[in-house]
Amino acid sequence: MKLFRYRKPSLKKALGITKIKRKVNKITGKSMIKRYSKSRIKSKIKNKVGFSKESVIFVRNAAKNKIPTFLGIFGKKNN
């Protein structure tokens, strides 16, 4: 462990509650069930088809009128 940390750990982390929760989820198989959730499967399919490529994301955002501008400033304001 590092001597100096960027952030101080939370109380749950310091007490070891997080570690226990992870062990319980692993033993009961809850983490395996989460792997096959509906949204996870949809995102995997989209990745294989190519919906997460930069060009497709740009076209989708352009259709919503969210075109990136210089340094992200001077964009269209939503009033």
C-alpha positions in Angstrom: 0.0 0.0 0.0 1.2 3.5 -0.8 2.3 5.8 2.0 0.3 8.8 0.6 -3.0 8.3 -1.1 -4.9 10.7 -3.4 -8.2 10.1 -1.6 -8.9 8.8 1.9 -10.7 5.4 1.9 -14.4 5.3 2.9 -15.5 4.0 6.2 -16.9 0.8 4.7 -13.6 0.2 2.9 -11.6 0.8 6.0 -13.7 -1.6 8.1 -13.5 -4.3 5.5 -17.2 -4.4 4.7 -16.6 -4.0 1.0 -14.3 -7.0 0.9 -16.9 -9.2 2.8 -19.7 -8.1 0.4 -17.6 -9.0 -2.6 -16.8 -12.4 -1.2 -20.5 -13.1 -0.4 -21.5 -12.1 -4.0 -18.8 -14.3 -5.5 -19.8 -17.3 -3.3 -23.5 -17.0 -3.9 -23.0 -16.5 -7.7 -24.7 -13.1 -7.7 -21.9 -11.6 -9.8 -22.4 -14.3 -12.5 -26.1 -13.4 -12.7 -25.2 -9.7 -13.1 -23.1 -10.6 -16.1 -26.1 -11.7 -18.1 -28.4 -8.8 -17.3 -30.6 -7.4 -20.0 -28.7 -4.1 -20.4 -25.3 -5.9 -20.4 -26.4 -8.2 -23.2 -27.7 -5.2 -25.2 -24.4 -3.3 -24.8 -22.4 -6.4 -25.9 -24.5 -6.8 -29.0 -24.1 -3.1 -29.8 -20.3 -3.4 -29.4 -20.2 -6.4 -31.8 -22.4 -4.6 -34.4 -20.3 -1.4 -34.2 -22.6 1.0 -32.5 -19.9 2.1 -30.1 -17.4 3.3 -32.7 -16.5 6.9 -32.7 -17.9 7.6 -36.1 -21.3 6.2 -35.2 -21.4 8.0 -31.9 -20.6 11.3 -33.8 -23.5 10.7 -36.2 -25.9 9.9 -33.4 -24.9 13.1 -31.5 -25.1 15.1 -34.7 -28.7 13.9 -35.2 -29.5 15.2 -31.7 -27.8 18.5 -32.5 -25.0 17.8 -30.0 -22.0 18.5 -32.3 -18.8 19.0 -30.3 -17.2 22.4 -30.7 -13.8 23.9 -30.0 -12.8 22.8 -26.5 -16.4 22.0 -25.7 -17.3 25.6 -25.4 -19.5 27.8 -27.5 -22.0 25.0 -28.0 -25.7 25.2 -28.4 -27.4 26.2 -25.1 -30.5 24.4 -24.1 -33.0 26.9 -22.8 
